[in-house]
Amino acid sequence: MSGVNFSHKGRVGILTLEGPPLNALGAAMRAALLRAVEAAATDPVSQALVITGAGRCFCAGGDLRELDREEPAPKLADVLDRIERLEKPVIATLHGPTLGAGFELAMAAHFRVALPNTRLGFPETRLGIMPNGGLTQRLPRTTGAEETLGLLLRASQMPAEVAAKLGIVDQVASLGNAPDVGVAFAQELLGASAAPRPTSTRKEGFADPAGFGTAIKKWRVRAGKFPYQTPGRIVDCVEAARLLPFEAGCAFEAAAFEDCRTDPAAHGLRHVFLSERRARDLSAKPAPPPSKVAIAGTGDTAVNLADLCLKAGIRVLLLAPDRYAASQLEKRMAARLDREVLADLIAAETRRKQLDLLTCEIQEDSVLTGQDFLIDATQQDEPGAELVLEDLRRRAAPDATIAMCKQGKATVPPGVIFLDLTFAEAPAKLVEVDTAGDEGKAGAPLSLLRKIGLSVVGRPDGQPGLAIGLLIGLRRGASTLISRGCSPYEIDRAMRSFGFSLGPFEWTDVLGLEVFSKPMADGPASDIIQRLERSLIAENRLGRGQGVGWYRYNGNLQGAPDEAILDLLDDASGSNEELSDDAIANGLLLEMTRDALDWMTAFPTLRPLDIDIAAVRGLGYPETKGGPMHAADAKGLLALQRAYQATGHGTPPELLQSLVRNGSTLASLNG
């Protein structure tokens, strides 16, 4: 339940938002706040008003679910306007996350006092959402265009001390709880007979017109690089703050907000965000991430996983088979951090702190004492790799959680969590999880994976890798197009033009051609890609790690087309058909979508949102399009069915036909 408690302390009224854990300003909370504000306006006892939040934060945002329809009354802008028009001083007392609509509420107060743990920001920009409570008008009046746009377009969070230096916060309290701090500040104001100070009347941010204009030009250029309109509309609104009266600027903001809210790109971004929240919760008991982890392995998988953990402040014990291997691991990790220092990616002090969190040891009983989470991250080519997992299980404490980190499918022993990290490295950030039925211990490990920046999606027992399966669908479509005269480089270009981070042949090189050796062996001899890759593997052209695959790399991560491949294709393909980028992308996407729909028939617990997360966070499917299942609904399932029938891609999948017959959507299968 969301509500607002109205209490008094002497001559100070206190409005406390009570909607744990976020005190979100959804419709019910806005209505309760407006009622409390109206009561406070006529309350003869309250000569000043403090607004604060119960629990761990002031207010961490609004209700994203409201964005699929027009904002229900009372609108945020109307509530905040009423607060600002109060004829008694209003003090927002901030603590913890003060984000989104909470930040807008804080700026509508006349004064702001913050506890040291306060963080202010508007992270919703990443979701295609812009302010709709006057923030683009109030914030630049306080601190100017440069700081306003930097905060809003980066979607970053500002510490209380920084906000105080910029004049956004009036005071950072060193001690006390939020209500008491607010009351003390209010009493000081009353003692000084201070009047209300509406943020809408402030002009400090306009003191340097030339600097304001320069910031607008700078950030407009940067906003143009985003694949959705929200950043550019924010720049327009901040510019309007200096050009228009406050009320007109707010009306301009409201119109821009509505345009952004209904933008298909924003729908896609919100879908991905909400899907990640809902992505198959594998733990019956959510738990905080562990503060330390033991990782066995000396290859890239172990090193990359350790690096992510160190960057997240997690203590890492890297386990090696012998003393020499442990020493080499330590040198490798140090060298990796040294390169980041030289490239100005991290400071020397950050390097020192990360190395302080790292220990490299031999895998033996004494070093595993007190380790609650152990990961077998050995690779197949590491000596003794097949024995490591069983050794960890034998040496670990009975209540320890053990995971195995492999690519693709593997036999998972009882009580071991399976982590598929095929797509866990840049540009991807996906880990597919199978708990092998032991969900009770999964809470802390899954929290750790999310803390180190990976998106977690579960897959049903027996289901092959989701992201790799989607890529195989793209490759199958690509094989058909190559037979029609397209080159791998034209296909990759078309998929990047659609919005993918990499095309299917670039992904093949990143993962290594041998990853696809089994699908090739099982495939028809007529498949051009399969036949060509057999030849490439025989020539030791194994992918980017080898320096050559479908592309030549010459020491770079970015590959260059290879004339030798084009010569092979001239001999293999039977035609030379000219196809547009759109036609190429649509053909591949139909094949990928077919596979996904067939999986959901075979594995009923698999949901469309799981597939969307695998596509977006694994394959780099454009986030603004929300994933292939979201895109199918947006296109219309009847239109998708007709696309299969009209383009020679065979009979539409049975699940698609069923949904069309019933007038339903893929989203309805998310539960």
N, C-alpha and C positions, 0 to 999 in steps of 0.2 A: 504494500500500500504506500502511496505517495501522499504526503501532507506537509503542512507548515505549522509549526508550533509558535504561538505568540505568547511571550512572557515578558516580565519586567524585572529590572534591577535598578531601583531608585527611579530616576527620571528618564532612564533609557529603556526603550522597547527593544526586544530581541525577537527576530524572526528566524527560526531554525528550519532549514530544509531537512525533511525526514523521509528519505527514500533510498535506503541502503541498497547496494554498496556505493552507488555512484551519485545519488541525489539528482538523477537526470531530470531535465526540464521538459518532460513530456506533457501532454495536454492536461492530465490530472494535476501534476505538480504546478503547472502554470496557473491553472484555475485556483488552486489552493493559495498560491503566492499572491495572486491578484486580490483575493478575498482578504487575506491578511494585511496587505498593503492598504486597502480601503479602510479596514478597521483601525490600522495604525494612524491613518491620516486624520481621523476624528477623535483619536484617543487623547483625552486631556492630560493623562499622566505622562505619556511619552513625549519628551521634547527633542529627542534624537532617536534614530532608529539604527540598529545593528542587524545586518543580514549575515547569517553564517550557515554552515552545513553540519549535520550530525555525522558521526563516524569518521572515516579516514580521509574525507575530502570535503571541499566546499561544494563543488558541483563539477562533474567530469564530462558534461555534454548534454545533448538532447536525446530524443528517441529516433533512431534511424528508421524505424518501421513507419514513421509518419511521412517519410519522404516519398512514398509511392502514391500519395494522394495530396490534394491541397491541404495546407496546414490547418488543422482543426482549431477552433476558437477555444480560449483566447490566444491570439497570435503572440509570439514572443516579442515582436516589436512593440505591440500595444502594452504589454505588461511592463516592459522596460521603460517605455515612455512615461507610464504612470509613476513608476518609481522615481525617475529623474525629476518629475514635476512636483514631488512632495515638498512642502514648505517647511520642512524640518531637516536637519542634516541626516544623511543616510551614509552609513559606513559599511562597506563590505569587508568582512573579516575572513581572510583566505587561509586555507591550509591544504596541503596535498595537491592533487591534480585539480587545476582550475582551467578547464579546457572547453573549447567549443562554445556552446550556449552558456556555460558557466563563466567563461571569460567575458562574454557579452554582458552577462548580468553584473559582473564586477565593474565593468566600465560604465554601466548605467548608474551606479552609485556615485555619490558626490565625493567620497573619500575611500581609500583602500589601505587596509593594514594587512600585512602578511606574516605568517609564521615562516621560519627558515626553510621548511620543507615544501613550500609552495612552488608549483610550476605552472606557468601561464602559457597558453598557446591555442592554436586552432588546427589540430591535426586533420580535421575533416577535409581540408583542401585536397588531400591525397585521394579522397573518395569522390571528387567532383562536386563537393558541397562548398558553398561560400556562405559567409555570414548573412543572417537575415534579421538581426536585432540591432543594427546600427553600428556594428564594430568598425566597418570600413569608414565610418564618418567620425566616430568618437576617438579611435586610437590615433589617427594622424593629427587630430587637433591637439593631442597630448604630446606626441613624440616625433611627429614628422613622417615623411613618406618613406625614407630609407629604412628605418627600423620597423615600421609597420609592414612594408612589403617583404622585407627579409623574413620577418616572423611568419607572415601568412603564407607566402609562396613556398618557403622551405618546410612548412608544416612542422616547425620545430617547437620546442618547449623552453621557455625562458625561466631561469631561476629567480627567486624573489629578489636577491641582491642586485642582479642586473636590472630587473624591472624598476627597482627603487632609483638606481642611477639615471634611468631614462625618464623618470617622473611619472611612470605608470602607477607605481605603488608609493604611497606617502610615507610609510614607515614599515620597517621589518622588525618585529618584536623578537627579542632574544629568548624570552621565557614566557610560560603561561599557556593556557588553552585558548582556543579561538574565541569563545564568547567573552571570557574575562578580558582578553586583550582588546577586543572591540569595545567593550563597555568602558575600559580605562581611556581609550582614545576619544570616545564620545564625551566622556566627562570633561576631558581637557578642552574639547571644542565648546562645550556648554559654558565652561568656566571663562573662556575667552569670548563668549557671545558670538561665536562664529556662525555665519549664515550658510545656507546650502550653497554648493559650488557645482552646478550642473556641468558635466563634461562637455556637453554640446556647445557651451559658451566659451570654452577655453581656446586660446589662440597660440600657445607656446610653439606648437608644431608648425605654425605658418610663419615663424620669425625669419626664415631664410627662403624667400620665394624661389630664388635661382637654384638653390640646393634641392628644394622640393621638386622642381621641374626636371633637374638632372636625374634624380632618383626615379621619377616616373619613366623617363626615356630608357634608362638602364634596365629596369625591371620589365618594361613592355617587351624589350628584345628577348629577355629570358623567358617570359611567359609564352612567347610564340613557339618555343621549343617543346612545350607540353603537348601531348596528343589529345587534349581535351580543352574546352573553352574556359573553364573556371578561373585559372590564373590570370588570363587576359581580362576577364570581367572584373576581377578584384582590382587590377591596376586601374581600370576605367573608373571604378567606384572611389578609389582613394584619390584619384585626380579630381573627381567631382566634389570631394570634400572641401577642396580649396576654391572651387569655382562656383559652387551652388550654396544657397542657404541650407541649413541643417535639414529642415523638413523635406526640401526637394532632393537633397542627397540621399536621404533615407528611402524616398520613393524610388529613386534611381536604383538603389541597392535591392529593393524588393523586387523590381522587375527583372534585374539581372539574376537574382536568386531563383526566380521561377523558371527562367530560361535554362539555368544550370540544372535545376532539379529534374526537369523533364528531358534533358539531353540523354540520348541512348548511351553515350560513353560513360556518363555518371551512373546510369543504371548498371552498366557492366562492372564498374569499379565497386559499387556498393554490393553487388551480388557476390563478387569474389571475397570481399571483406566478411560479409555475413556467412558465406559458405565456409570460410576458414574457421569461424566461430563454431559452426555446426558440424564441421567435418568429423565424421565418425569418432565419437568420444570412446576411446578404448579403455578408459579407466573408470571403474565404479566409484573410486575414491580419489578425487583430484588431490594432488599434493604439491607442495613447493618443490622447485628443482633442487637436486643435491648440490652441495657446495664443493664437492670433489668427485672425481671420476678416475677409474683405472682403465687404461686403454692398452690392449695387447696388439703389437704389430710394429713392423719397421718400414712398411711401404707407404705409398701416397695416401691411402685411405686413413691409416692411423694418424699420419702427420697432419693431414688436412683437418681431421676431426679434432685433434688436439689444439690446432691453431684456432679454430672457432671457439673452443672452450676457453682458452686463455684470453681471447679478446672479450669474452663475456665475464671475465673475472672468476672463472671456475678453476680450482686447483686440479692439476692433471698429473697423474702418475703414468708415465709411458713404460710399458713392460717389453723387454727384449729377451731373446733366448740366451744371450751371454754378455759378459762384461764389455767386450769390444763393440758389439752391436748397440749396447746402451750408450757407450761413449759416442758412437757415430750418430745416434739419434739426437743426442744433446747438441752436437756440433751442427747438425742439419737444422734443428729448430732455431739455434742462435743465428746461423747464417741467413735463414729466412727473415728473421726480424731485422737483421742488419740491412738487408736489401730494402726493407720498408722504411728504415730510417734514412737511408741514402736517397730514396725516392720522395722524401718528405711526406710519407703517408702516416708515419707515427713519430712522436718525439723520442729522444733518447731515454727520457725518464719512463715513458710508457714501455719501451723495450725492457728496461730493467725490471719493472713491476711484473711484466708478463713472464719473464724468465724466473723471477722469484716464485711464481706459482707452479713451475715445472720441475718434476723430478723424473729422472730416467734410471730404471733399475732392472735387475734380472727378475724374471717371474718365479718367485719362491714364496714360501709360507710367510716369512717374517714381514715382507713388504706389503702383503695383502691384508694384514691385520687392520681392522677398522674401516676397510673399504666396503661400502654398501652398494656401489654400482660399478660393475665390471663389464667391459665391452671387448669381445674378440673382433678386432678389425684387421686380422691378418688377411693377406691376399694369397691366391693359390700358388704363386711362384715363390713364396717365402719358405725357407727350409723349416720343416716340421709344422707347417700351418695346420695340417689335418689333426694334430694332437693338442693344439692350444686350447680349444673350447673345452674339451674333456678335462684338461689340466686345471683350467679356471674353475670348473664346476667342482672338482675334487678339493681344491684348496680354499675356495671361498667359504665365508661364514654361511650357516644354514639359512639365515634370513636375508642374505644379499640378493640383489637383483642382477641377473646376467643377461646380456644381449649379444647377439652375433650380428656383425655388420658385413653384409655381402652384397654382391650385385646379382640381380635376377632372382631365380628361385633357388631354394636350398632345403635340405631336410632339417627341420627344426626339432631339437630334442624337447621333451616335456619340460615346462617351467622356464624356457628360454624365450626371450623376446627377439623376433627377427626384424632387423632394420635393413631395408633395401636402399642403399645410398647411391644407386646408379646415377641419379640426377640430383645429387646433393652439392655439387661443386659449381662455381660460377660458369655460365650465367644462370644456372638453375639453382633452386634452393628447396628441394623436395626430399622428404624421406617417407617411404611407404612402410607401414608397420603391420606386422602380424604377431599378435600376442600368444599364439599357440594355445589359446584358451585360458591363459593365466593372466587375467586382467587385473587382479588384485594388486600386483606389484608394478603396474605400468604407469601409475600416476606421476611419480617423481621423474622417471626417465623421459616421459613425454613432455613434461614441463621443461626439462633441461634442453631437449631438442628445440623447443620453441624459443627458449631463452637465447640460444646461439644463432637464431635467425632462420631456422628451417621451418617450412610448412609441413605439418604432419597429416597424412591421410592414411586411414586404415584400408586394408583390402580383405575381402572374404577369403576364407580358407580355400585353397585350390586355385584361386585367381592368379594368373601370371601378373607380372608388373604392369601397372596401369599406364605409366608414361611410356615405357618401352613398347607396350602393345599399341598405343596410339601412334608412335613413331613407325612401327611396322606397317600400320595402315597407310600412313603417308608414303612410305617407300613403295608399297604395292601400287598406289595411284601413280607414283612417279615412274614406275616401270612401264606402265601403260603409256604414259606420255612420252617416254624416251622412244618407245616403238613407233610413235607418231612423229618423231623428228626433233623433240625438245632435247636440249642438253641439260646435264645436272646443274650447270651454272645458271641457266635460264630458270630452272625450277626453283633453285634456292633464292634467286633474286625475286621471283614472284611471291614466295612465302615471306620473305623479309618485307616486301612492299605491303603485303597484307597486314604485317605487324609482328610476325614471329621474330624472336631474337636470333634464331639460326634456321636455315633451311634443312631439309632432311639429309642431304649429303654432307653438309657441315656438321650436323649432329652425329652422323655415322663416323666421321673422322675424329670427332671429339671423344666418342665412346670407344672407338677402335673397331675396325671391320670384323675382327674375330668375335666380337659380341654377337654378331648376326650370323655366325657360321652355322649354328644349328638350324635356325629358320631357313637358311639357304639350302642346307642338306635335305630338308623336308619338302622343299618347294619344287614346283614343276621346272623341268629343264628349259622350258621356253621363256622363263622369266629373265629378262635382259640384265637386270641389276644383279641377280644371283649369279649368272654366268660370268659377268664382268668381275664381280668381287672375288670369285674363285681365282681368276687370273691375277687380280691385284694382290691377293694374299700370297699366291705362289711366288710373286715377285717381291715379297716382303714390304709391300705398300700397305701398311697396317693402320694408318691414320695419323693424326696430328702428333701423337707421341713419338712416332717413328720419323716424323718430318715430311712424310708423303703418304697420301691415300688417294682420295678423290681430288684433293688439292695438293699443291706443293707449298711448304711453309717456310723454308729457308731461314729457320731460326725465329720466325715470327708466329704469334698466335693467329694472325689473320692470314688465311691461305690465299694462294693465287691459282686461277684456273690453269690446267695442265693441257697443253696441246696433244700430248700422247693419249689422254682420255678421249679427246674429240676425235682423234684418228680412229680409235677403237670403235667409237660410236658410229662413225661413218660406215664402218663395215657391218655393224650389228643391226642398225635400225633400217626399217624398210621404206620409210617415207620421210618427207621433210615438210611437215605441216606447220604453218605459222599460227601460233596461239598467243592470245593476249595474256598479260599477267593475271588478270581476273579469271580468265578461263582456266589457267593452270591451277591457281589457288582453289577455285571452286571444285575442280575435279579431285584434287587431293583431299580436300575437307570432306567431301561426300564419302570417300573410302574410310577416313578416320571415324566419321560419325557412324557409319554402318557397324564398324567393329564395336564401338561403345554401346550401341543399342543392342547388339547381339549379346554382349557381356551381361547387360542388365536382365536379359531373358534367362541366361544360363545361371546367373548369380543374383537371386532376388534381393539380397541384402545390400547389393551395390546400388548407390544412389547417383542421380545425375550430378549432384554437387561434388561428389567424390571425384568424378571424371573431370569436371571443370577445374578443380584444384590441381589435379595431376597434370592437366594440359597447360594451365597458366604457370604454375610454379615449377613444373618439370620441363616441359618443352618450350616455354616462353611464348605460348599462345597469347595474343594481345589482351592485356588486362581490361582495356576499355571495352572489349567485346564480351567479356564475362566468361569465356570458355565455350566449347562447342555445343554443350547442351543448352546453356542460356541463349546462345546465338540461334539455335534451332527454334526455340520458343519465340524469340524476337522476330525471326523470319516468318514464322507461322508453319505449323507442322504440315498443313495441307500443301503449302507451297514447297516444302521440303520433299514431300512425297512425290509431287509432280516433277521436281528436279531430277529425282532418280529415274522416273519414267521417261523424261524427255532427253536425257543426256547419255543414254546407253550404259548406265551404271547398274543395270540389272533390276530385279524385283525389289521394291522398297522393303526394309526390314519389317518383320512381323510386328514388333512392338510399336513401330511408327504407325503402321496401318491400324492397329488396335486403338491407339490414342486418337487418331483422326476419326475413326468410326464413332468413338465415344465423346468426341468434342472436348477431349482433355488435353493436358499439357505435360511436358516432362517435369516441370516444377512441382506438379501435384504428386510426383513419386518421391519427393525429398522427405516426406513425412512431417 
